[in-house]
Amino acid sequence: MKEIFIETEYIRMDQLLKYANIAGTGGEAKILIKQGLVKVNGEIVTQRGKKIRNRDIVEVNGIKIKIKNENN
């Protein structure tokens, strides 16, 4: 499982996918999300502006990413 560290309270789903190099552009991120290929904590999420917070686990195409807030 890959860990991504953020310095803020949350990161938006589309921003996370770009930051983690899952999607090359915001457009690619939007497509992945709208197609139902992204899960947050085991549930499919189709909101690209979904707030991803500390300890959330995001999964895309078998790649799991755990979010860690450097302040927590």
Jmol script that loads the backbone (N, CA, C; Angstrom):
load data "model"
ATOM      1  N   MET A   1       0.846  -1.183   0.000  1.00  0.00           N
ATOM      2  CA  MET A   1       0.000   0.000   0.000  1.00  0.00           C
ATOM      3  C   MET A   1       0.888   1.241   0.000  1.00  0.00           C
ATOM      4  N   LYS A   2       0.560   2.145  -0.888  1.00  0.00           N
ATOM      5  CA  LYS A   2       1.301   3.399  -1.016  1.00  0.00           C
ATOM      6  C   LYS A   2       0.761   4.406   0.002  1.00  0.00           C
ATOM      7  N   GLU A   3       1.628   5.172   0.619  1.00  0.00           N
ATOM      8  CA  GLU A   3       1.191   6.204   1.554  1.00  0.00           C
ATOM      9  C   GLU A   3       1.449   7.586   0.950  1.00  0.00           C
ATOM     10  N   ILE A   4       0.443   8.448   1.066  1.00  0.00           N
ATOM     11  CA  ILE A   4       0.549   9.824   0.595  1.00  0.00           C
ATOM     12  C   ILE A   4       0.409  10.733   1.799  1.00  0.00           C
ATOM     13  N   PHE A   5       1.350  11.624   1.968  1.00  0.00           N
ATOM     14  CA  PHE A   5       1.321  12.564   3.085  1.00  0.00           C
ATOM     15  C   PHE A   5       0.785  13.907   2.611  1.00  0.00           C
ATOM     16  N   ILE A   6      -0.163  14.444   3.372  1.00  0.00           N
ATOM     17  CA  ILE A   6      -0.707  15.764   3.063  1.00  0.00           C
ATOM     18  C   ILE A   6      -0.494  16.670   4.265  1.00  0.00           C
ATOM     19  N   GLU A   7      -0.381  17.952   4.016  1.00  0.00           N
ATOM     20  CA  GLU A   7      -0.150  18.916   5.088  1.00  0.00           C
ATOM     21  C   GLU A   7      -1.430  19.633   5.496  1.00  0.00           C
ATOM     22  N   THR A   8      -2.484  19.447   4.719  1.00  0.00           N
ATOM     23  CA  THR A   8      -3.752  20.110   4.990  1.00  0.00           C
ATOM     24  C   THR A   8      -4.735  19.125   5.616  1.00  0.00           C
ATOM     25  N   GLU A   9      -5.889  19.629   6.024  1.00  0.00           N
ATOM     26  CA  GLU A   9      -6.906  18.779   6.648  1.00  0.00           C
ATOM     27  C   GLU A   9      -7.430  17.720   5.685  1.00  0.00           C
ATOM     28  N   TYR A  10      -7.531  18.089   4.405  1.00  0.00           N
ATOM     29  CA  TYR A  10      -8.038  17.162   3.395  1.00  0.00           C
ATOM     30  C   TYR A  10      -7.456  17.510   2.029  1.00  0.00           C
ATOM     31  N   ILE A  11      -7.668  16.582   1.080  1.00  0.00           N
ATOM     32  CA  ILE A  11      -7.318  16.809  -0.317  1.00  0.00           C
ATOM     33  C   ILE A  11      -8.511  16.329  -1.141  1.00  0.00           C
ATOM     34  N   ARG A  12      -8.840  17.055  -2.195  1.00  0.00           N
ATOM     35  CA  ARG A  12      -9.951  16.633  -3.045  1.00  0.00           C
ATOM     36  C   ARG A  12      -9.545  15.401  -3.846  1.00  0.00           C
ATOM     37  N   MET A  13     -10.536  14.566  -4.120  1.00  0.00           N
ATOM     38  CA  MET A  13     -10.297  13.304  -4.819  1.00  0.00           C
ATOM     39  C   MET A  13      -9.541  13.499  -6.128  1.00  0.00           C
ATOM     40  N   ASP A  14      -9.983  14.445  -6.966  1.00  0.00           N
ATOM     41  CA  ASP A  14      -9.314  14.626  -8.258  1.00  0.00           C
ATOM     42  C   ASP A  14      -7.871  15.092  -8.076  1.00  0.00           C
ATOM     43  N   GLN A  15      -7.634  15.937  -7.090  1.00  0.00           N
ATOM     44  CA  GLN A  15      -6.269  16.402  -6.813  1.00  0.00           C
ATOM     45  C   GLN A  15      -5.392  15.250  -6.335  1.00  0.00           C
ATOM     46  N   LEU A  16      -5.957  14.380  -5.506  1.00  0.00           N
ATOM     47  CA  LEU A  16      -5.196  13.230  -4.999  1.00  0.00           C
ATOM     48  C   LEU A  16      -4.764  12.319  -6.136  1.00  0.00           C
ATOM     49  N   LEU A  17      -5.662  12.043  -7.059  1.00  0.00           N
ATOM     50  CA  LEU A  17      -5.321  11.143  -8.163  1.00  0.00           C
ATOM     51  C   LEU A  17      -4.188  11.697  -9.012  1.00  0.00           C
ATOM     52  N   LYS A  18      -4.163  13.006  -9.191  1.00  0.00           N
ATOM     53  CA  LYS A  18      -3.050  13.626  -9.919  1.00  0.00           C
ATOM     54  C   LYS A  18      -1.774  13.585  -9.071  1.00  0.00           C
ATOM     55  N   TYR A  19      -1.886  13.950  -7.793  1.00  0.00           N
ATOM     56  CA  TYR A  19      -0.730  13.998  -6.898  1.00  0.00           C
ATOM     57  C   TYR A  19      -0.067  12.621  -6.739  1.00  0.00           C
ATOM     58  N   ALA A  20      -0.884  11.573  -6.740  1.00  0.00           N
ATOM     59  CA  ALA A  20      -0.369  10.210  -6.575  1.00  0.00           C
ATOM     60  C   ALA A  20       0.036   9.581  -7.910  1.00  0.00           C
ATOM     61  N   ASN A  21      -0.013  10.353  -8.991  1.00  0.00           N
ATOM     62  CA  ASN A  21       0.348   9.878 -10.336  1.00  0.00           C
ATOM     63  C   ASN A  21      -0.535   8.739 -10.832  1.00  0.00           C
ATOM     64  N   ILE A  22      -1.777   8.703 -10.371  1.00  0.00           N
ATOM     65  CA  ILE A  22      -2.754   7.735 -10.881  1.00  0.00           C
ATOM     66  C   ILE A  22      -3.354   8.294 -12.176  1.00  0.00           C
ATOM     67  N   ALA A  23      -3.563   9.598 -12.191  1.00  0.00           N
ATOM     68  CA  ALA A  23      -4.085  10.283 -13.375  1.00  0.00           C
ATOM     69  C   ALA A  23      -3.100  11.378 -13.768  1.00  0.00           C
ATOM     70  N   GLY A  24      -2.905  11.541 -15.058  1.00  0.00           N
ATOM     71  CA  GLY A  24      -1.976  12.557 -15.536  1.00  0.00           C
ATOM     72  C   GLY A  24      -2.558  13.955 -15.543  1.00  0.00           C
ATOM     73  N   THR A  25      -3.887  14.033 -15.689  1.00  0.00           N
ATOM     74  CA  THR A  25      -4.557  15.329 -15.758  1.00  0.00           C
ATOM     75  C   THR A  25      -5.849  15.286 -14.945  1.00  0.00           C
ATOM     76  N   GLY A  26      -6.415  16.453 -14.730  1.00  0.00           N
ATOM     77  CA  GLY A  26      -7.700  16.526 -14.060  1.00  0.00           C
ATOM     78  C   GLY A  26      -8.788  15.833 -14.860  1.00  0.00           C
ATOM     79  N   GLY A  27      -8.680  15.909 -16.185  1.00  0.00           N
ATOM     80  CA  GLY A  27      -9.641  15.233 -17.059  1.00  0.00           C
ATOM     81  C   GLY A  27      -9.596  13.725 -16.897  1.00  0.00           C
ATOM     82  N   GLU A  28      -8.393  13.178 -16.817  1.00  0.00           N
ATOM     83  CA  GLU A  28      -8.245  11.732 -16.597  1.00  0.00           C
ATOM     84  C   GLU A  28      -8.831  11.342 -15.249  1.00  0.00           C
ATOM     85  N   ALA A  29      -8.558  12.139 -14.234  1.00  0.00           N
ATOM     86  CA  ALA A  29      -9.088  11.869 -12.896  1.00  0.00           C
ATOM     87  C   ALA A  29     -10.609  11.864 -12.925  1.00  0.00           C
ATOM     88  N   LYS A  30     -11.188  12.844 -13.601  1.00  0.00           N
ATOM     89  CA  LYS A  30     -12.648  12.945 -13.696  1.00  0.00           C
ATOM     90  C   LYS A  30     -13.241  11.689 -14.337  1.00  0.00           C
ATOM     91  N   ILE A  31     -12.609  11.196 -15.390  1.00  0.00           N
ATOM     92  CA  ILE A  31     -13.100   9.995 -16.073  1.00  0.00           C
ATOM     93  C   ILE A  31     -13.040   8.780 -15.154  1.00  0.00           C
ATOM     94  N   LEU A  32     -11.914   8.583 -14.473  1.00  0.00           N
ATOM     95  CA  LEU A  32     -11.783   7.452 -13.550  1.00  0.00           C
ATOM     96  C   LEU A  32     -12.874   7.485 -12.486  1.00  0.00           C
ATOM     97  N   ILE A  33     -13.112   8.674 -11.947  1.00  0.00           N
ATOM     98  CA  ILE A  33     -14.092   8.834 -10.882  1.00  0.00           C
ATOM     99  C   ILE A  33     -15.506   8.588 -11.414  1.00  0.00           C
ATOM    100  N   LYS A  34     -15.851   9.224 -12.523  1.00  0.00           N
ATOM    101  CA  LYS A  34     -17.198   9.093 -13.096  1.00  0.00           C
ATOM    102  C   LYS A  34     -17.506   7.663 -13.546  1.00  0.00           C
ATOM    103  N   GLN A  35     -16.480   6.902 -13.940  1.00  0.00           N
ATOM    104  CA  GLN A  35     -16.689   5.513 -14.365  1.00  0.00           C
ATOM    105  C   GLN A  35     -16.844   4.562 -13.179  1.00  0.00           C
ATOM    106  N   GLY A  36     -16.736   5.085 -11.960  1.00  0.00           N
ATOM    107  CA  GLY A  36     -16.907   4.250 -10.772  1.00  0.00           C
ATOM    108  C   GLY A  36     -15.712   3.369 -10.478  1.00  0.00           C
ATOM    109  N   LEU A  37     -14.531   3.796 -10.920  1.00  0.00           N
ATOM    110  CA  LEU A  37     -13.318   2.988 -10.727  1.00  0.00           C
ATOM    111  C   LEU A  37     -12.562   3.341  -9.445  1.00  0.00           C
ATOM    112  N   VAL A  38     -13.091   4.300  -8.673  1.00  0.00           N
ATOM    113  CA  VAL A  38     -12.392   4.762  -7.475  1.00  0.00           C
ATOM    114  C   VAL A  38     -13.212   4.415  -6.236  1.00  0.00           C
ATOM    115  N   LYS A  39     -12.545   3.791  -5.276  1.00  0.00           N
ATOM    116  CA  LYS A  39     -13.188   3.464  -4.006  1.00  0.00           C
ATOM    117  C   LYS A  39     -12.502   4.243  -2.885  1.00  0.00           C
ATOM    118  N   VAL A  40     -13.306   4.673  -1.917  1.00  0.00           N
ATOM    119  CA  VAL A  40     -12.776   5.296  -0.711  1.00  0.00           C
ATOM    120  C   VAL A  40     -13.288   4.472   0.462  1.00  0.00           C
ATOM    121  N   ASN A  41     -12.358   3.930   1.217  1.00  0.00           N
ATOM    122  CA  ASN A  41     -12.696   3.067   2.355  1.00  0.00           C
ATOM    123  C   ASN A  41     -13.655   1.949   1.942  1.00  0.00           C
ATOM    124  N   GLY A  42     -13.410   1.379   0.750  1.00  0.00           N
ATOM    125  CA  GLY A  42     -14.174   0.231   0.283  1.00  0.00           C
ATOM    126  C   GLY A  42     -15.460   0.547  -0.460  1.00  0.00           C
ATOM    127  N   GLU A  43     -15.844   1.814  -0.564  1.00  0.00           N
ATOM    128  CA  GLU A  43     -17.077   2.188  -1.248  1.00  0.00           C
ATOM    129  C   GLU A  43     -16.779   3.015  -2.500  1.00  0.00           C
ATOM    130  N   ILE A  44     -17.480   2.710  -3.582  1.00  0.00           N
ATOM    131  CA  ILE A  44     -17.307   3.462  -4.829  1.00  0.00           C
ATOM    132  C   ILE A  44     -17.761   4.900  -4.617  1.00  0.00           C
ATOM    133  N   VAL A  45     -16.936   5.830  -5.077  1.00  0.00           N
ATOM    134  CA  VAL A  45     -17.241   7.255  -4.957  1.00  0.00           C
ATOM    135  C   VAL A  45     -17.208   7.870  -6.349  1.00  0.00           C
ATOM    136  N   THR A  46     -18.243   8.645  -6.680  1.00  0.00           N
ATOM    137  CA  THR A  46     -18.298   9.271  -8.002  1.00  0.00           C
ATOM    138  C   THR A  46     -18.258  10.797  -7.921  1.00  0.00           C
ATOM    139  N   GLN A  47     -17.919  11.335  -6.749  1.00  0.00           N
ATOM    140  CA  GLN A  47     -17.784  12.784  -6.583  1.00  0.00           C
ATOM    141  C   GLN A  47     -16.317  13.158  -6.713  1.00  0.00           C
ATOM    142  N   ARG A  48     -15.978  13.930  -7.735  1.00  0.00           N
ATOM    143  CA  ARG A  48     -14.559  14.255  -7.897  1.00  0.00           C
ATOM    144  C   ARG A  48     -14.070  15.249  -6.849  1.00  0.00           C
ATOM    145  N   GLY A  49     -14.987  15.995  -6.237  1.00  0.00           N
ATOM    146  CA  GLY A  49     -14.609  16.940  -5.192  1.00  0.00           C
ATOM    147  C   GLY A  49     -14.660  16.348  -3.789  1.00  0.00           C
ATOM    148  N   LYS A  50     -14.860  15.034  -3.694  1.00  0.00           N
ATOM    149  CA  LYS A  50     -14.927  14.359  -2.391  1.00  0.00           C
ATOM    150  C   LYS A  50     -13.679  14.685  -1.587  1.00  0.00           C
ATOM    151  N   LYS A  51     -13.874  15.043  -0.324  1.00  0.00           N
ATOM    152  CA  LYS A  51     -12.749  15.375   0.550  1.00  0.00           C
ATOM    153  C   LYS A  51     -12.153  14.092   1.126  1.00  0.00           C
ATOM    154  N   ILE A  52     -10.880  13.889   0.866  1.00  0.00           N
ATOM    155  CA  ILE A  52     -10.159  12.723   1.359  1.00  0.00           C
ATOM    156  C   ILE A  52      -9.326  13.192   2.545  1.00  0.00           C
ATOM    157  N   ARG A  53      -9.495  12.508   3.662  1.00  0.00           N
ATOM    158  CA  ARG A  53      -8.870  12.948   4.919  1.00  0.00           C
ATOM    159  C   ARG A  53      -7.898  11.911   5.466  1.00  0.00           C
ATOM    160  N   ASN A  54      -7.241  12.296   6.550  1.00  0.00           N
ATOM    161  CA  ASN A  54      -6.284  11.429   7.233  1.00  0.00           C
ATOM    162  C   ASN A  54      -6.879  10.039   7.470  1.00  0.00           C
ATOM    163  N   ARG A  55      -6.108   9.032   7.156  1.00  0.00           N
ATOM    164  CA  ARG A  55      -6.422   7.611   7.342  1.00  0.00           C
ATOM    165  C   ARG A  55      -7.403   7.031   6.328  1.00  0.00           C
ATOM    166  N   ASP A  56      -7.910   7.846   5.398  1.00  0.00           N
ATOM    167  CA  ASP A  56      -8.754   7.289   4.337  1.00  0.00           C
ATOM    168  C   ASP A  56      -7.894   6.415   3.435  1.00  0.00           C
ATOM    169  N   ILE A  57      -8.518   5.383   2.890  1.00  0.00           N
ATOM    170  CA  ILE A  57      -7.829   4.505   1.941  1.00  0.00           C
ATOM    171  C   ILE A  57      -8.558   4.601   0.611  1.00  0.00           C
ATOM    172  N   VAL A  58      -7.823   4.994  -0.407  1.00  0.00           N
ATOM    173  CA  VAL A  58      -8.365   5.156  -1.753  1.00  0.00           C
ATOM    174  C   VAL A  58      -7.809   4.032  -2.615  1.00  0.00           C
ATOM    175  N   GLU A  59      -8.692   3.409  -3.400  1.00  0.00           N
ATOM    176  CA  GLU A  59      -8.270   2.311  -4.273  1.00  0.00           C
ATOM    177  C   GLU A  59      -8.710   2.587  -5.700  1.00  0.00           C
ATOM    178  N   VAL A  60      -7.762   2.450  -6.621  1.00  0.00           N
ATOM    179  CA  VAL A  60      -8.029   2.638  -8.044  1.00  0.00           C
ATOM    180  C   VAL A  60      -7.317   1.529  -8.808  1.00  0.00           C
ATOM    181  N   ASN A  61      -8.070   0.740  -9.551  1.00  0.00           N
ATOM    182  CA  ASN A  61      -7.476  -0.329 -10.369  1.00  0.00           C
ATOM    183  C   ASN A  61      -6.498  -1.195  -9.583  1.00  0.00           C
ATOM    184  N   GLY A  62      -6.851  -1.553  -8.369  1.00  0.00           N
ATOM    185  CA  GLY A  62      -6.018  -2.432  -7.547  1.00  0.00           C
ATOM    186  C   GLY A  62      -4.891  -1.725  -6.804  1.00  0.00           C
ATOM    187  N   ILE A  63      -4.721  -0.437  -7.029  1.00  0.00           N
ATOM    188  CA  ILE A  63      -3.695   0.341  -6.318  1.00  0.00           C
ATOM    189  C   ILE A  63      -4.341   0.978  -5.096  1.00  0.00           C
ATOM    190  N   LYS A  64      -3.776   0.697  -3.923  1.00  0.00           N
ATOM    191  CA  LYS A  64      -4.318   1.260  -2.692  1.00  0.00           C
ATOM    192  C   LYS A  64      -3.403   2.370  -2.181  1.00  0.00           C
ATOM    193  N   ILE A  65      -4.045   3.458  -1.759  1.00  0.00           N
ATOM    194  CA  ILE A  65      -3.317   4.620  -1.256  1.00  0.00           C
ATOM    195  C   ILE A  65      -3.887   4.974   0.106  1.00  0.00           C
ATOM    196  N   LYS A  66      -3.021   5.067   1.111  1.00  0.00           N
ATOM    197  CA  LYS A  66      -3.442   5.488   2.446  1.00  0.00           C
ATOM    198  C   LYS A  66      -3.014   6.935   2.644  1.00  0.00           C
ATOM    199  N   ILE A  67      -3.953   7.760   3.103  1.00  0.00           N
ATOM    200  CA  ILE A  67      -3.688   9.172   3.316  1.00  0.00           C
ATOM    201  C   ILE A  67      -3.216   9.388   4.741  1.00  0.00           C
ATOM    202  N   LYS A  68      -2.151  10.134   4.881  1.00  0.00           N
ATOM    203  CA  LYS A  68      -1.633  10.473   6.200  1.00  0.00           C
ATOM    204  C   LYS A  68      -1.453  11.981   6.275  1.00  0.00           C
ATOM    205  N   ASN A  69      -1.927  12.540   7.358  1.00  0.00           N
ATOM    206  CA  ASN A  69      -1.758  13.967   7.621  1.00  0.00           C
ATOM    207  C   ASN A  69      -0.536  14.103   8.502  1.00  0.00           C
ATOM    208  N   GLU A  70       0.420  14.886   8.079  1.00  0.00           N
ATOM    209  CA  GLU A  70       1.677  15.000   8.807  1.00  0.00           C
ATOM    210  C   GLU A  70       1.492  15.556  10.211  1.00  0.00           C
ATOM    211  N   ASN A  71       0.346  16.229  10.454  1.00  0.00           N
ATOM    212  CA  ASN A  71       0.102  16.796  11.770  1.00  0.00           C
ATOM    213  C   ASN A  71      -0.563  15.819  12.720  1.00  0.00           C
ATOM    214  N   ASN A  72      -1.023  14.664  12.204  1.00  0.00           N
ATOM    215  CA  ASN A  72      -1.721  13.683  13.057  1.00  0.00           C
ATOM    216  C   ASN A  72      -0.986  12.371  13.080  1.00  0.00           C
TER     217      ASN A  72
END
end "model"
wireframe off; spacefill off
backbone 0.3
color backbone group
